[in-house]
């Protein structure tokens, strides 16, 4: 809803309140004002001019040389290209130095050899949207009425000195879809009176009932229909002030009769329609449901097919309008119209909505009927429209009106106690303050003991229960005035537990490594329930499973992840990397709930890297899966507590599987799925891991410590040890680390050899050892002493000898 600040002043005294201040007050009272548009902001130097002479430019076929009086000492010459410019017109002139929209500055210029001292403007050039400009001026300059005063501000004459408040209305506040509705709201906020428009008029001796009759066949759809007749109207432009108000509200002017109906729509919130009496086709108005396949050509020149769901206005034979939506082309007001029927009616919102939706005709009128109009204003709106047509179209109003009235709408009566109000909003408002607020809202209120009996006017159809009255009190009392309170009792700020934080860290780490999170079923089949299980046991069967495929609670997450891999590879997505942090369920006994434990599992297959430009490809292997886990352990701070050892599992590859130990306790495994399992799932080579996340998250983590960058050099020694093939590199690394003591800072394996030159049953493992002391430079004697100790330890504990 666009609300003109200047127009609003006609209904409510706004002295001392600027448009911005008013917008702030309206917003704080519960109706959001999205913005205040200052129409002429940044514009200046545009005046009303009088074209004294107009002739064709001597050097251009499409330009005119005009002599224009702009209220200065002498007329000025202006070159104009508008096709409709002519002698005697009153036009908008941007003088030299003027500023137009887009910061376009007018300068003295020479066009085809002729001097131009300004610019004759169209409405579009003054910032008015093309869709809002009357058709006769849509391709040329705008002509002011002949009584316009030369030299006066053209922006003020066009209503561009106004400020427009854009209200964002919720569906329940249909009462604010009119200037009077907004006036009631503003008057309540400011504690001022509402001034109603004048509807006094003079009527002829002839009676409207002699010209027209009204019949309604469906009172439930149209409980009130009023028709007034205005004779001898003269169709022409509406007054400039009315046109500017319509344009500021987003409505395009047409002619005086149509503009008056639109003006009343904005003023009262009551949609009206004007029929050409002589084109109506009969003296009878019949409101009924349309017949199946009945046709009507609407004002937009589109033939529409109707159904019995649509309410239509007819002349007793054929439809002349879709009720509340759009009139018909056959009875529209045209330039030669002399007699007019004014329709003012109350249509049910549901039937208007149906017609509007089915035909795609969303209009200002249909929107108001759908949300609900004030039944008390229907007649007043029709009477005011008749008065304006007599005043601005020269019409004669026939006596009385013709109406059908089956309307039974009574004001709502709602009761509420003072204690209920104060308890609901946490205040200590007095009874006098409550009565004052209801009085400002123009609600009739009576106090019976401690109970307020409130009679709500029909314009506020949104108020029906106690809570609605509480809201009215709260917003008019002022949300800013409601005291702030804190909950009583001990309270602690919410935060994530350590376990939850580690779960989030794990997810971020795995996703950062390139794995996508999967969320799979906790239910599986009896065959897959125990596959890949960390802890062997019986699975739990549901009492009433929906299918055998989802009948058992899982003991491992991996079977479901492998199903996801299978699904993707069946759709030619060969490279897949997934993880899931979820629960598995361990049976505890009959009639007992299972022990629910959280695991982290992953499945990776296909290409891990594919640098096609460099021609490099890296397939997923055991070390990719192990590297992902090591990144996870590092982020959780448990790297120093993790070790690996070779493992054998039924579902895992016998030579590519390692058990993962945390402080010596097995918590999971990593490796390749067994080829037979891969075949069963119809997937390619896939590496998997599954660990107890509970064990990882609850592990004790040493606090983070920082060491200075060493100032003294380190010394590296490499050793190649020949050991039995059964000896693992991890075992040797542990022995070396323990023997090296404080000076040994780093140990890593860099080579494995099992060639033909190696003794049967033996292998060679090469380690790199780094020694340094952060406080001093080590001597060869000190390093040799520690290094010999390492060699003795691996010989004694692992039977290793130095490779020659």
C-alpha positions in Angstrom: 0.0 0.0 0.0 1.4 3.4 -1.1 0.4 6.2 1.2 0.7 9.8 0.1 1.9 12.0 3.1 0.2 15.1 1.7 -3.1 13.2 0.9 -3.1 11.7 4.4 -3.0 15.2 5.9 -6.5 15.8 4.6 -7.8 13.2 7.1 -5.4 13.6 10.0 -3.6 16.6 11.4 0.1 15.7 10.9 1.5 19.0 12.0 4.9 18.6 13.8 5.4 15.1 12.4 7.6 14.6 9.3 7.1 11.7 6.9 10.2 9.9 8.3 9.0 10.3 11.9 5.6 9.1 10.9 7.0 6.0 9.2 9.0 5.2 12.4 5.9 5.5 14.6 3.8 3.3 12.2 6.5 0.7 12.1 6.8 0.6 15.9 3.0 0.2 16.2 3.0 -3.0 14.2 2.7 -2.1 10.5 6.1 -2.2 8.7 6.9 0.8 6.6 9.4 -0.5 4.0 10.6 2.9 3.0 9.7 6.6 2.4 10.2 7.8 -1.2 10.7 11.5 -1.7 9.4 11.8 -5.3 11.3 15.0 -6.2 14.5 14.3 -4.3 17.5 15.7 -6.3 15.2 17.4 -8.9 15.1 21.1 -9.4 14.5 23.8 -11.9 11.3 22.5 -13.5 8.5 25.1 -14.1 5.2 25.3 -15.9 5.7 27.0 -19.3 3.3 28.3 -21.9 4.1 27.6 -25.6 3.6 30.9 -27.4 4.8 29.8 -30.8 5.6 26.5 -32.3 7.0 25.9 -35.8 9.1 23.2 -37.5 12.8 23.4 -37.1 14.3 24.8 -40.3 17.0 22.1 -40.4 15.3 19.0 -39.0 12.1 17.3 -40.0 11.4 15.8 -36.5 12.2 18.8 -34.4 10.1 21.8 -33.4 11.3 25.3 -32.6 9.2 26.6 -29.7 8.9 30.0 -28.0 8.0 29.4 -24.4 6.9 31.7 -21.6 8.4 30.3 -18.4 7.5 33.2 -16.1 10.8 35.1 -16.7 11.2 38.6 -18.2 11.4 37.2 -21.7 10.2 34.0 -23.4 12.9 31.5 -24.2 13.5 29.4 -27.3 13.4 25.6 -26.8 14.0 22.9 -29.4 11.6 20.0 -28.8 11.3 16.7 -30.6 7.9 15.6 -29.0 5.3 14.8 -31.7 2.5 16.3 -29.7 3.9 19.7 -28.8 1.9 22.6 -30.1 1.1 26.3 -29.7 -1.0 27.3 -26.6 0.0 24.3 -24.5 1.0 24.5 -20.8 4.0 22.2 -20.4 6.7 21.2 -18.0 9.9 23.0 -18.8 13.3 22.1 -17.4 15.2 25.4 -17.4 18.9 25.9 -17.9 20.6 24.6 -14.8 17.7 22.2 -13.9 18.5 18.7 -12.6 16.4 15.7 -13.8 16.4 12.0 -12.6 19.7 10.3 -13.0 21.5 13.6 -12.1 20.9 14.8 -15.7 21.7 18.5 -15.9 20.1 20.8 -18.4 22.5 23.1 -20.2 22.1 25.7 -22.9 22.7 23.9 -26.2 22.5 24.3 -30.0 20.6 21.8 -32.0 21.0 21.8 -35.8 22.0 25.4 -35.7 19.3 26.6 -33.4 19.7 27.6 -29.7 17.7 25.6 -27.1 17.4 27.2 -23.6 16.0 24.3 -21.7 13.9 21.2 -22.3 10.1 20.5 -22.6 9.6 17.3 -20.5 7.5 14.2 -20.7 6.3 12.7 -17.4 8.8 9.8 -17.9 11.6 12.3 -18.1 10.5 13.6 -14.7 10.8 10.2 -13.1 7.2 8.9 -13.5 7.0 5.2 -14.6 5.8 4.8 -18.2 3.1 2.4 -17.1 1.5 5.1 -14.9 1.3 7.8 -17.7 -2.1 8.3 -19.3 -2.2 6.8 -22.8 -2.5 10.2 -24.6 0.8 11.3 -23.0 2.7 8.0 -23.1 4.6 8.9 -26.3 5.0 12.7 -25.9 5.0 15.6 -23.5 2.4 16.2 -20.8 -0.1 19.1 -21.1 -1.2 20.9 -18.0 -4.8 22.2 -17.7 -5.1 25.7 -19.2 -5.6 27.2 -15.7 -2.1 26.2 -14.7 -0.1 29.2 -13.6 3.0 29.9 -15.8 6.3 30.0 -13.9 5.1 27.9 -10.9 6.8 24.7 -9.8 5.8 21.9 -12.2 7.0 19.2 -9.7 4.6 20.5 -7.1 1.7 20.6 -9.7 2.4 17.0 -10.6 2.5 15.9 -7.0 6.2 15.1 -7.1 6.9 17.3 -4.1 5.1 14.6 -2.0 6.6 11.8 0.1 5.2 8.2 -0.3 5.2 5.7 2.5 5.3 2.1 1.4 3.4 -0.1 3.9 4.1 -3.8 4.0 0.7 -5.1 5.2 0.1 -8.6 6.7 -3.0 -10.3 5.4 -5.0 -9.6 8.6 -4.6 -5.8 8.2 -6.9 -5.3 5.2 -8.3 -2.2 7.0 -5.1 -0.4 6.1 -5.6 -0.9 2.3 -7.2 2.5 2.1 -6.4 6.1 3.0 -9.1 6.3 5.6 -7.9 3.0 7.1 -4.4 4.4 7.4 -5.9 7.6 8.8 -7.6 5.7 11.6 -4.3 3.9 12.4 -2.3 7.2 12.4 -4.9 9.0 14.4 -4.8 6.3 17.1 -1.0 6.5 17.2 -0.9 10.3 17.5 -4.0 10.6 19.6 -5.7 12.9 17.0 -9.1 13.0 15.2 -10.1 11.6 11.8 -11.7 14.0 9.4 -14.1 12.2 7.0 -14.5 13.4 3.4 -17.5 15.4 2.4 -20.3 13.3 0.7 -23.1 16.0 0.6 -24.6 16.2 -2.9 -27.6 17.5 -4.8 -29.9 14.9 -6.4 -32.3 15.3 -9.2 -36.1 14.8 -9.0 -35.8 11.7 -11.1 -35.4 8.5 -9.3 -32.7 5.9 -9.9 -35.4 3.2 -9.4 -37.1 4.3 -12.6 -33.9 3.5 -14.6 -32.6 0.3 -13.1 -33.6 -2.7 -11.0 -31.3 -5.1 -9.0 -31.8 -8.8 -8.4 -29.3 -11.1 -6.6 -29.8 -14.9 -7.1 -27.0 -15.9 -4.7 -27.2 -13.8 -1.5 -24.4 -15.8 0.1 -22.0 -14.6 -2.6 -23.3 -11.0 -2.8 -25.3 -10.0 0.3 -25.3 -6.3 -0.6 -25.5 -4.6 -4.0 -26.2 -1.0 -4.5 -26.5 0.8 -7.8 -26.6 4.6 -8.4 -27.3 6.4 -11.7 -25.6 9.6 -12.8 -26.9 11.2 -16.1 -25.4 13.6 -18.6 -21.7 13.1 -17.6 -19.1 14.6 -19.9 -16.1 12.3 -20.3 -12.7 14.0 -20.1 -9.5 14.1 -18.1 -9.9 14.0 -14.3 -8.5 17.0 -12.4 -4.7 17.1 -12.2 -4.7 16.6 -8.4 -6.6 13.4 -8.8 -4.4 12.1 -11.5 -1.3 12.8 -9.5 -2.7 11.0 -6.5 -3.5 7.9 -8.6 0.0 7.9 -10.2 1.6 8.2 -6.7 -0.4 5.2 -5.6 0.6 3.1 -8.7 -2.6 3.5 -10.7 -2.7 4.8 -14.3 -5.2 7.6 -15.0 -7.9 7.0 -17.7 -10.7 9.5 -17.7 -12.7 11.4 -15.0 -15.4 8.6 -14.4 -12.9 5.7 -14.2 -10.4 7.8 -12.2 -13.1 8.6 -9.7 -13.9 4.9 -9.1 -10.2 4.2 -8.6 -9.9 7.3 -6.3 -12.7 5.9 -4.1 -10.9 2.5 -4.1 -7.9 4.2 -2.6 -9.8 6.5 -0.3 -12.4 4.1 1.2 -10.9 0.7 0.3 -14.1 -0.1 -1.4 -13.9 -1.2 -5.0 -16.5 0.3 -7.4 -17.3 -0.2 -11.0 -18.9 2.2 -13.5 -21.1 0.8 -16.3 -22.2 2.7 -19.4 -25.9 2.8 -18.9 -26.8 3.0 -22.6 -24.5 0.1 -23.4 -25.7 -2.1 -20.5 -28.3 -3.8 -22.6 -31.3 -3.7 -20.2 -32.7 -1.9 -17.2 -32.1 -4.9 -15.0 -29.0 -5.9 -13.0 -28.9 -9.6 -12.2 -26.1 -11.1 -10.0 -25.8 -14.8 -10.4 -23.3 -17.7 -10.8 -22.1 -18.1 -14.4 -23.4 -20.9 -16.5 -21.1 -23.6 -17.8 -19.1 -22.5 -20.9 -20.6 -19.0 -20.7 -18.4 -16.4 -22.4 -17.5 -12.8 -21.6 -15.0 -10.4 -23.2 -13.4 -8.4 -20.4 -11.9 -4.9 -20.5 -8.5 -6.2 -21.6 -10.3 -7.5 -24.8 -9.8 -11.1 -23.9 -12.7 -13.6 -24.3 -13.0 -15.7 -21.2 -14.9 -18.9 -20.6 -16.8 -19.0 -17.3 -17.9 -21.8 -15.0 -20.5 -22.1 -12.2 -17.7 -21.3 -9.7 -17.6 -17.7 -11.0 -19.9 -14.9 -9.9 -21.0 -12.6 -12.6 -23.0 -9.3 -13.1 -25.4 -9.7 -15.9 -28.0 -7.5 -17.7 -30.5 -10.4 -17.2 -29.3 -12.2 -20.3 -25.5 -12.1 -20.6 -22.6 -11.3 -18.3 -21.3 -7.8 -18.2 -18.7 -8.2 -15.5 -16.9 -10.8 -13.4 -17.9 -9.8 -9.9 -15.1 -8.1 -8.0 -12.5 -8.9 -10.7 -13.1 -7.1 -14.0 -15.8 -5.5 -16.1 -16.9 -6.4 -19.6 -15.8 -4.6 -22.7 -19.3 -4.2 -24.0 -20.4 -2.0 -21.1 -17.2 0.0 -20.4 -17.2 3.7 -20.1 -15.9 5.3 -23.3 -15.4 8.9 -24.6 -19.0 9.1 -25.8 -20.6 7.8 -22.5 -23.3 10.1 -21.1 -25.1 8.0 -18.5 -23.3 5.9 -15.8 -24.4 3.2 -13.4 -22.2 3.1 -10.3 -21.9 -0.3 -8.7 -21.0 -0.5 -5.0 -21.2 -4.1 -3.6 -20.1 -6.5 -0.9 -18.8 -9.7 -2.6 -17.7 -12.8 -0.7 -13.9 -13.1 -0.7 -13.8 -16.8 -1.7 -15.8 -16.4 -4.9 -13.8 -13.3 -6.0 -10.6 -15.2 -5.3 -11.8 -18.1 -7.4 -12.6 -15.9 -10.4 -9.4 -13.9 -10.0 -7.2 -17.0 -9.8 -8.9 -19.0 -12.6 -8.6 -16.1 -15.1 -5.2 -14.8 -13.9 -6.7 -11.3 -13.2 -5.1 -10.1 -10.0 -6.3 -6.5 -9.4 -6.4 -3.8 -6.7 -10.2 -4.5 -6.5 -10.0 -8.3 -6.2 -7.2 -8.1 -3.6 -9.4 -6.0 -1.3 -12.5 -8.2 -1.8 -10.4 -11.3 -1.0 -9.0 -9.8 2.2 -12.4 -8.3 3.2 -13.9 -4.8 2.8 -15.7 -2.9 5.5 -19.5 -3.5 4.9 -20.3 -0.2 6.6 -18.5 1.8 3.9 -20.2 0.2 0.8 -23.0 2.8 0.6 -20.8 5.7 1.6 -18.3 4.9 -1.1 -21.0 4.8 -3.8 -22.5 8.1 -2.6 -19.1 9.8 -2.6 -18.4 8.6 -6.1 -21.7 10.0 -7.3 -20.8 13.4 -5.7 -17.4 13.5 -7.4 -18.9 12.6 -10.8 -21.4 15.5 -10.5 -18.5 17.8 -9.5 -15.8 16.7 -12.0 -17.8 15.1 -14.8 -20.8 17.5 -14.8 -23.3 14.7 -14.1 -26.7 14.8 -12.6 -27.3 12.4 -9.7 -30.7 10.6 -9.8 -32.5 10.5 -6.5 -31.8 7.6 -4.2 -30.2 4.2 -5.1 -31.4 0.8 -6.0 -30.1 -2.0 -3.8 -30.4 -5.6 -2.7 -29.6 -6.0 1.0 -29.3 -9.3 2.8 -26.2 -8.3 4.7 -26.1 -9.4 8.3 -22.8 -8.2 9.7 -22.7 -7.1 13.3 -19.7 -5.5 15.1 -17.7 -8.1 17.1 -18.0 -7.8 20.9 -15.0 -9.1 22.8 -14.4 -9.1 26.6 -11.1 -9.0 28.4 -9.9 -8.4 32.0 -7.2 -6.0 33.0 -5.3 -8.8 34.7 -5.3 -10.8 31.4 -3.8 -7.8 29.6 -1.1 -7.2 32.1 -0.2 -10.8 32.5 0.0 -11.4 28.8 2.4 -8.5 28.0 4.2 -8.2 31.3 3.1 -4.6 32.2 1.2 -2.8 34.8 -1.1 -0.7 32.7 -4.0 1.0 34.4 -7.7 0.7 33.4 -7.6 4.4 32.4 -4.7 3.7 30.0 -6.6 0.8 28.5 -9.8 2.8 27.9 -7.7 5.6 26.4 -6.1 3.2 23.9 -9.5 1.7 22.9 -10.9 5.2 22.5 -8.0 6.3 20.3 -8.7 3.2 18.1 -12.4 4.4 18.1 -13.5 1.1 19.6 -16.6 1.4 21.8 -15.6 0.2 25.3 -17.4 -0.3 28.6 -16.0 -1.3 31.9 -18.0 -3.8 33.9 -16.1 -4.4 37.2 -12.7 -5.6 36.1 -13.8 -6.6 32.6 -13.6 -4.5 29.5 -16.5 -5.1 27.0 -15.2 -3.9 23.6 -17.4 -3.4 20.5 -15.1 -3.6 17.5 -16.1 -1.6 14.4 -16.6 -3.7 11.2 -13.6 -2.1 9.6 -11.4 -4.2 11.9 -12.6 -7.7 11.0 -9.2 -9.1 12.2 -10.2 -8.6 15.9 -12.3 -11.5 17.2 -10.7 -12.9 20.3 -9.0 -11.8 23.5 -5.5 -12.2 22.1 -6.4 -9.6 19.3 -7.3 -7.0 22.0 -4.0 -7.8 23.8 -2.1 -7.1 20.6 -3.9 -3.8 20.1 -3.1 -2.7 23.6 0.6 -3.7 23.3 1.3 -2.0 20.0 -0.5 1.2 20.9 1.1 1.3 24.4 4.4 0.9 22.6 6.6 -2.2 22.3 9.5 0.0 23.4 7.7 0.7 26.7 7.2 -3.0 27.6 9.8 -3.8 30.3 12.5 -6.3 29.6 12.7 -9.2 32.0 15.1 -12.1 32.4 14.1 -15.6 33.4 14.2 -16.2 37.1 16.5 -19.0 38.4 19.9 -20.4 37.8 20.9 -20.3 34.1 24.0 -21.2 32.3 24.9 -20.2 28.7 24.3 -22.8 26.1 27.3 -24.4 24.5 28.4 -27.6 22.8 29.7 -30.4 25.0 33.3 -31.6 24.3 31.8 -34.6 22.6 29.7 -32.5 20.3 32.6 -30.2 19.5 34.7 -33.2 18.5 32.0 -34.6 16.4 31.9 -31.3 14.5 35.7 -31.2 14.2 35.6 -34.8 12.8 33.0 -33.8 10.2 34.9 -30.7 9.1 38.1 -32.7 8.8 36.6 -35.5 6.8 34.8 -33.1 4.5 38.0 -31.0 4.2 39.8 -34.2 3.1 37.2 -34.6 0.2 34.7 -37.0 1.7 30.9 -36.3 1.4 28.7 -37.0 4.4 26.2 -39.8 3.9 23.2 -40.5 6.1 22.1 -44.1 5.6 19.5 -46.4 7.1 20.1 -47.9 10.6 18.0 -50.8 9.4 19.4 -53.5 7.2 18.8 -57.1 6.1 19.8 -60.2 8.2 22.6 -61.1 5.7 24.2 -57.6 6.0 23.6 -56.9 9.7 26.8 -58.4 11.0 29.1 -57.7 8.1 32.2 -55.6 9.0 31.1 -55.5 12.7 33.7 -54.3 15.2 32.1 -56.3 17.9 30.6 -59.6 17.1 27.1 -60.5 18.4 23.5 -61.1 17.5 21.7 -58.3 15.6 18.3 -57.1 16.8 15.2 -57.8 14.7 12.3 -55.4 14.6 9.0 -56.8 15.9 7.1 -55.5 12.9 9.5 -54.8 10.0 8.2 -53.1 6.8 10.4 -55.4 4.7 13.1 -58.0 5.1 15.6 -55.6 3.6 15.0 -53.3 6.6 14.3 -55.8 9.4 17.5 -55.7 11.5 19.3 -53.0 13.4 22.9 -52.7 12.1 26.1 -53.7 13.8 28.2 -51.8 11.3 27.8 -48.7 9.1 29.9 -50.0 6.2 27.3 -52.2 4.5 25.1 -49.2 4.0 28.0 -47.1 2.7 28.9 -49.8 0.2 25.3 -49.7 -1.0 25.7 -46.0 -1.7 28.9 -46.7 -3.6 27.1 -49.4 -5.6 24.3 -46.9 -6.4 26.7 -44.3 -7.6 28.8 -46.7 -9.7 25.7 -48.1 -11.3 25.1 -44.5 -12.6 28.7 -44.1 -14.0 30.0 -42.1 -11.0 33.2 -44.1 -10.5 35.0 -41.9 -8.0 33.2 -41.8 -4.7 34.4 -40.8 -1.2 31.9 -41.0 1.6 31.8 -40.9 5.4 29.1 -41.3 8.1 29.1 -40.7 11.8 26.2 -42.8 13.1 25.0 -45.3 15.6 25.3 -49.1 15.6 23.2 -51.2 18.0 24.5 -54.0 20.2 22.2 -56.6 21.7 22.2 -56.7 25.6 19.7 -59.4 26.2 16.0 -60.3 25.8 13.5 -57.5 26.5 16.3 -55.0 27.0 17.0 -51.9 24.9 20.2 -52.2 22.7 23.4 -50.6 23.6 23.7 -47.7 21.1 27.3 -46.8 20.1 28.5 -44.1 17.7 31.0 -45.1 15.0 32.7 -43.2 12.2 33.0 -45.0 8.9 34.2 -44.2 5.4 34.3 -45.7 1.9 36.6 -44.5 -0.9 36.9 -45.7 -4.5 38.1 -44.6 -7.9 40.5 -41.8 -8.6 41.8 -39.7 -5.7 43.6 -37.3 -7.9 43.1 -36.6 -11.6 45.4 -33.9 -13.0 44.5 -34.5 -16.7 46.5 -31.6 -18.0 49.7 -32.9 -16.4 48.7 -36.4 -17.3 48.7 -37.6 -13.7 46.3 -39.9 -12.1 46.3 -41.4 -8.6 44.0 -44.3 -7.7 42.7 -44.7 -4.2 44.8 -47.1 -2.2 45.4 -48.2 1.4 47.6 -45.2 2.1 44.9 -42.7 1.0 42.4 -44.2 3.4 45.1 -44.3 6.2 46.0 -40.7 5.4 42.4 -39.6 5.8 42.4 -41.3 9.2 45.6 -39.7 10.3 44.2 -36.3 9.4 41.2 -37.1 11.6 43.5 -38.3 14.5 45.5 -35.1 14.2 42.5 -32.9 14.4 41.2 -34.8 17.5 44.7 -34.6 19.1 45.2 -38.4 19.5 47.9 -39.0 16.9 50.5 -39.9 19.5 48.2 -42.6 21.0 47.5 -44.3 17.7 49.3 -47.4 16.4 48.5 -50.0 13.6 49.0 -53.7 13.2 48.2 -56.1 10.5 44.7 -57.7 10.8 42.7 -60.5 9.3 38.9 -60.0 8.9 36.4 -62.1 7.0 35.1 -59.1 4.9 38.5 -57.4 4.5 41.4 -58.1 2.1 43.9 -60.4 4.0 47.0 -58.4 3.0 45.7 -54.8 2.9 44.0 -54.5 6.3 45.3 -52.9 9.5 43.8 -52.8 12.9 43.8 -49.3 14.5 44.8 -49.2 18.2 44.3 -46.3 20.6 46.6 -46.6 23.6 47.1 -50.3 22.8 43.3 -51.0 22.6 41.7 -51.9 19.2 39.1 -49.3 18.2 38.6 -50.2 14.5 40.2 -51.0 11.2 41.2 -49.6 7.8 41.9 -51.4 4.5 40.4 -52.8 1.3 37.1 -54.6 1.2 37.6 -58.3 0.3 37.4 -59.0 -3.4 34.5 -61.4 -2.9 32.6 -58.7 -1.0 33.3 -56.2 -3.8 31.9 -58.7 -6.2 28.8 -59.3 -4.2 28.1 -55.5 -4.1 29.1 -55.2 -7.7 31.6 -52.4 -7.0 35.2 -51.7 -8.0 38.2 -51.7 -5.7 37.1 -49.9 -2.5 38.9 -48.9 0.6 37.0 -48.6 3.9 37.5 -47.8 7.5 35.3 -48.0 10.6 36.2 -46.9 14.1 34.6 -46.4 17.5 34.0 -42.6 17.5 33.1 -42.8 21.2 36.6 -44.1 22.0 38.2 -41.3 19.9 36.1 -38.5 21.4 36.5 -39.6 25.0 40.3 -40.3 24.7 42.5 -38.1 27.0 44.3 -35.5 25.0 47.4 -33.8 26.1 47.2 -30.0 26.2 48.7 -28.2 23.2 52.3 -27.3 23.8 54.5 -25.0 21.7 58.3 -25.3 21.0 60.6 -22.6 19.7 62.0 -23.1 16.2 65.4 -24.7 16.9 68.4 -22.4 16.7 70.9 -25.2 16.5 71.5 -27.7 13.7 70.1 -31.2 13.6 71.9 -34.3 12.4 70.3 -37.1 10.4 71.4 -40.8 10.4 69.9 -43.4 8.2 69.8 -47.1 9.0 68.8 -50.2 7.0 67.7 -53.1 9.2 67.4 -56.7 8.1 64.6 -58.4 10.0 62.2 -61.4 9.7 59.4 -60.8 7.3 56.9 -61.1 10.1 58.3 -58.1 11.9 56.3 -54.9 11.3 57.8 -51.5 10.7 55.7 -50.1 13.5 57.2 -52.4 16.1 60.7 -51.4 15.0 59.8 -47.7 15.0 58.6 -48.0 18.6 61.8 -49.7 19.7 63.9 -47.0 18.0 61.9 -44.2 19.6 62.1 -45.6 23.1 65.9 -46.2 22.8 66.6 -42.8 21.2 65.5 -40.9 24.2 65.2 -37.1 24.4 67.7 -36.3 21.6 65.9 -38.4 19.0 63.2 -36.1 17.6 61.9 -37.8 14.5 61.8 -41.4 13.0 60.3 -42.4 9.8 60.4 -45.4 7.4 61.5 -44.5 3.9 62.3 -47.8 2.2 61.3 -51.5 2.1 63.3 -54.1 0.2 62.5 -57.8 -0.4 64.5 -58.6 -3.5 66.5 -61.5 -4.8 69.7 -60.4 -2.9 67.8 -60.7 0.4 68.0 -63.9 2.5 65.0 -66.1 2.4 62.4 -65.1 5.0 64.1 -61.7 5.5 63.4 -58.1 4.5 65.1 -54.8 4.8 63.5 -51.7 6.4 65.3 -48.3 6.1 64.6 -45.6 8.7 65.7 -42.0 8.8 66.5 -40.7 12.4 66.9 -37.0 13.2 68.8 -35.9 16.3 69.0 -32.4 17.9 69.1 -30.5 21.1 67.2 -27.2 21.2 69.7 -25.8 23.7 73.1 -26.6 22.0 74.9 -28.1 19.1 75.4 -31.9 19.5 78.8 -33.4 19.0 79.6 -36.5 17.0 80.5 -38.4 20.2 77.1 -37.7 21.8 75.1 -38.7 18.7 77.2 -41.9 18.2 76.6 -42.9 21.8 72.8 -42.5 21.4 72.8 -44.1 17.9 74.7 -47.1 19.2 72.1 -47.5 21.9 69.4 -47.6 19.2 71.2 -50.3 17.2 71.7 -52.4 20.3 68.0 -52.1 21.2 66.7 -53.2 17.7 69.2 -56.1 17.8 68.2 -57.3 21.2 64.5 -56.8 21.0 63.8 -57.5 17.3 66.7 -59.5 16.1 67.6 -56.9 13.6 71.0 -56.5 12.1 72.5 -53.7 10.0 72.3 -54.3 6.3 75.8 -54.3 4.8 
